Amino acid sequence: MAMRTPRFDDSVVIPHKDWLAQVRANGQLVETGKFTDGSGGAYVITAENLAAAQDLVHTDPIHTTGASELTVYEWEITG
C-alpha cells in the first residue's frame, strides 16, 4: 500500500508507472490501482517471501523519492 506524503510531486507519476510496467513485464505485478480519494494506491505483487517483496517495492520511485510511504503486507491467498 502506498500513501502519499507531503513531499508527493506529480513528476514521480511517470517513473512510477514505468516501474510498474517493468514489474509487470517480469511477471510479478498482479494488480494495481489508486484510491479514489487521492491519498495513494495499492498494488499486488508476487515474490518468494516478505523480504523479497520489500526489497522489490523499495526500488519503486514513489518510495525512493519520498513521495509515498509504502507498507508491505504478506497476503496468504486461500481461494
For each residue, the residues with C-beta under 8 A, 3 or more apart:
1: 40 41 42 70 71 73
2: 40 41 42 43 60 62 63 68 69 70
3: 39 40 68 69 71
4: 8 38 39 40 67 68
5: 8 66 67 68 69
6:
7: 65 66 67
8: 4 5 12 62 67 68
9: 12 65 67
10: 13
11: 14 15
12: 8 9 15 16 61 62 65 67
13: 10 16 17
14: 11 17 18
15: 11 12 18 19 61
16: 12 13 19 20 60 61 62 67
17: 13 14 20 21
18: 14 15 21 22
19: 15 16 22 23 59 60 61
20: 16 17 23 24 29 32 43 60
21: 17 18 24 25
22: 18 19 25 26
23: 19 20 26 28 29 45 56
24: 20 21 27 28 29
25: 21 22
26: 22 23 29
27: 24 46
28: 23 24 45 46 47 56
29: 20 23 24 26 32 43 44 45
30: 43 44 45 46
31: 43 44
32: 20 29 41 42 43 44
33: 41 42 43
34: 38 40 41
35: 38 39 40 41 42
36:
37:
38: 4 34 35
39: 3 4 35
40: 1 2 3 4 34 35 68
41: 1 2 32 33 34 35
42: 1 2 32 33 35
43: 2 20 29 30 31 32 33
44: 29 30 31 32 75
45: 23 28 29 30 53 56 57
46: 27 28 30
47: 28 50 52 53 56
48: 52
49: 52 53
50: 47 53 54 72 74
51: 54 55
52: 47 48 49 55 56
53: 45 47 49 50 56 57 72 74
54: 50 51 57 58 72
55: 51 52 58 59
56: 23 28 45 47 52 53 59
57: 45 53 54 60 63 70 72
58: 54 55 63 64 70
59: 19 55 56 63 64
60: 2 16 19 20 57 63 64 70
61: 12 15 16 19 64 65 67
62: 2 8 12 16 65 67 68 70
63: 2 57 58 59 60 66 67 68 70
64: 58 59 60 61
65: 7 9 12 61 62
66: 5 7 63
67: 4 5 7 8 9 12 16 61 62 63
68: 2 3 4 5 8 40 62 63
69: 2 3 5
70: 1 2 57 58 60 62 63
71: 1 3
72: 50 53 54 57
73: 1
74: 50 53
75: 44
76:
77:
78:
79:
